[in-house]
Amino acid sequence: MIPYLAKILLYPIKSLDGVEVEKATILSSGALQYDREFAFIDTQNRFVNGKRYPKIHLLRSEFSLEKRLVRLKFPGGNAEQVFHLDQERPVLAAVVSDFLGFPVQLQQNTTMGFPDDTNSPGATVISTATLTEVASWFSGINVDEMRRRMRANIEIDGIPAFWEDSLFAASGETVSFTVGDVQFLAINPCQRCVVPTRDSYSGEVYPNFQKIFGQKRQATMPTYVNTAQFNHFYRLSVNTRVPVAETGKIITLGNSIEIYQ
C-alpha cells in the first residue's frame, strides 16, 4: 500500500464550506494559501464560527478562487448572492450581519489565515479510510458528511484507517513526513470541538456524539500509536507545521507520502 494525496480541501472563509483543489501553495507561515484566509469577527473581536454561532451551519457557500468570488445561498430561499472577496467585503459583511442578526466584519490574513491553532498553522491531515471508519460509528452519517464535519485540509488514501496516527510522537517531538517534495512536521492529534457533533448543513446535534466517538476511538486505537498525547479520545486528524524553507512549494493531488524517522 502506497500512501498518496487524495484530496486537498481549503476553507477560504473560516467556518463556511470548503472547496476542493488540485494543488495548493505553502505560505511562509506553513499554512496553505487561501485556507481560512478570511474570517467573520463579531463586535467583541471573536471569530464567528460554529462553536459560538450554530446558525452559521445554515449558510451555504461556493468559491471561485481564481475569480476571487464567493456565492452565498441563504436558507429558505432559492436566491443566491455573489460577492467579490477583495472589492465587496463591506457589502458581504452587511449581508451576513443581517442573516445572523448581529453586526460582523470580514477580516483577512494572507500570511497565515485564521487557524484554530496558531502554533501549528500547517495543513491538518486525515486519511480517507479513517473518515470512512468513523462515519460507520454513527447511523445516518456517511463519509462525505464526516469529511464536512472534520474539515481537514489534506486527505491521504492508499492506507488503512488511523494510519495518520503514526505521524505524531511524544509531546514536544515532531515526526517529519513529505507530501511530494514538501516537508511537513506532524505535531499532535487535533482536539475536536463541538462542531463535529452537528449536522454540517442543518446544525442539528447528533445525540451523544462525543461520548460514542470517544469510546470507539479508544477501542480502535492502533497499538503503534503514542497515546501520551491523548488526555481524552475526542481527537482526530493531525496538526502540522512546515519549515520556512518550504515556502512557495506546491502540493498536488497524487503526490506520494513518505515518513522520515
N, C-alpha and C positions, 0 to 999 in steps of 0.2 A: 504494500500500500504506500503510495507516494502522496504526501500532503501537498495541496495546491490551493491557490487563492481562487475561491469560487464566486465570491460576491464582495463588492465594495459598496457600502451604504454611507451616504453623507446626509446630514440633517442641517440644511442651511440656516433655518431659524430654529433655535432651541425649543424643544417640546412640540414642534409641528412635524408633519410627515417627512419621511426620508425620501431620498432619490438614489436609485442605483446608477452607478457609473462604471465605465470600463477601466478607468485609470484614475489615479489621484497623486497629487504632488505633495511632498513633505515640506512643511514650513520650518522656519528656523527654531520654533518652539518645539517641534516634533509632531505637532498636530497635522491633520490632513487639511489641505486648502479647501475652503468653503464649508468645512464641518463646524456647526454651531457658530458660524460667522456672525450671526445676528441673534439678539435675544430681546424679548419684550421685558421691560422693567416697570414695576409699579411705583407709586409715589414715595414708598419707603426704600427705594433703590434695591428691591428684591426681585429675583427672577420670577416672571410669570410663567410657571411651569405646572406640570401635572401634579406635583406634590402639594402645592398650595391651592391651585385652582383647577379642580377636576373638569370644569366646563370646557377647558381648552381641548379636551379629547374630542369634542363635537365638531371642531373646526378642521375641515379637510384642506389640504394644500398640495399643489403640484408646482414643481420648479423647472425653469429653463435656465440652467447655469450659464450657458453661452450668451443668452439674451438678457440675463440678469432680471428675469421676471418671476413672480410668484402669482399663481392663480388660486384664489381662495373660494371655497364653497361653504356657505353657512347652513346650519340645519333648518329644515322646514321650508326650504325653497330651492328652486332649480337654478336660480340666477348665480352666476359666477362673476367675480371681480378680479381684474388683473392689475398688478402694481409693479412698477419698476423699482427694484431694490435700492438703486442709487439715487434716483430722481424723485421718487414719490413716497419717501419714508414717513413724512408727517401725515400724509393722507392715509397711508396704510395703518399707522398707529391710531389715527382717529377712528377708522372703521372698526378696528379690533377693540378699541375702548368702548365703542357703542355696543358691540357684541357682548363683551364681558360685564359691562355695567360699571366700570370704573376706569379712570384715566391710566394709560400706559404710554411709554415711549419705546421706540425701537433703537437699540444701541448696536454698534458694530465693533468687532475686534478682528482685524485682518492678520494679526500676528499669531494668536493662539486660539481665537474663538472664545467660547464661554463654556469650557468643560466643567463637569462637576468636581473633578479632581485636578486642580491647577498644578499640583506637584508631579502628576503623571498625565500630561495632556496628549500623549500619543494615542493612536487608534486603539479601541477596545477590540478584543479578539475572542471569537467563539467558533465552534465547528457546527456544520450542518447536522451532523449526527447527534450532537448534544441538543440542539433545538428540537429535533425530531423526538428524542428520548424524553425530554422534559415536557413536551406537548402531550405525550402519551400518559402523563401522570394526571391529566385533567380532562374530564369529559367535556366535549364540545369545543376544545381548543386544538386547532391544527398547527402545523409547523409555521405557516405564514403568519398566523396571529401571534404565536410565541415570538417570532422574529420581530414583529412590530412592538411587542411588549418589552423585549430586552434591548433593542436599539443599539446593537453593536455595530462597529464600523467594518471590521474585517471578518469574513466568514471563510473558514477553511473546510475543504472536503477531501475525500480520499483517506479518511482516518476514522477510527471508532469514536463513539461518544466519550466526552470528557478528556480526550487526548490533550486538549489545551491546558488541562490542569498540570501537565508536566512542565509547563513553561515558567512556573514560579518556584522559588526555593524558600529558605527561611526569611524572616523579616529582616530587611536591610540588605539582602542579597538580590542580585539580578540574574536572570538567565538570558543569554544572548541568542537570538534567532534571526534569520534573514527571510525576507519576502523578496524573491528575485535577488537584486544586489543591494537591497536596503536593509541595514541592520536595525533591529528593534531590541529593546531591553524590557523583558517582562518583569513586572513588579509584584503584583499581588492579585488575588481573586477579587473581583468587583463586588462590593457590598450593594445589594439591591435596595431600592426604596419602595414606597407604596405603589408606584406606577405599574409595575408588572401585575399587581393584583387586580387591575381594572381592564375591562374590555377596551381595546385601543380605539374603537370607533364610538362606543356609547358611554364609556366611563363607568359602566356597571361593575360592581365589585364581585369577584368570584369568592364564594363563601370559603373561609378557612384556607385561602390560597397559600399564605405564608407558612402556616403550620404543615400543610401537605408537602409543600416544597421542601422545607427543612428536613422532614422525616425521610422523604425519598432521596434527597441529595446526600444525606448521611449514609443511607443504606446502599447507594450505588457508587460511593466514593471509591475510585480505583486504589489499589494497595500501594501504588507508587507515589501517591500524592503526599506532599508535605502538609499535613493537617495543622501544623503550628500556626498557620495564617488563618485558621478558621475558629474564631471565637464564637461563631454561630455558623449555621449551614445555609443561611439565606444569602448565598454568594454565587455568582455565575458570571462567566466571561473573565477576561484578563486585562488589567490595566497595563499600559506600557509607557516608556519614554523612548526617545530617539536621539542618538548622539548628534550634535550640531553639524558634524561632518557630513551628515546625510541630507542636509538642506538642499532642496531643489531636485532631489532624486524622485523617481516616479515608480509607483507600484502599479501592476497591470494584471487584469484577470488572467488566470492560467499560470502566474508565477509559482515556482516551486518554493516550498517552505523547508528550512533546514535549521535544526537546533545545534548550537555550539556549546559543548560542555566546558 
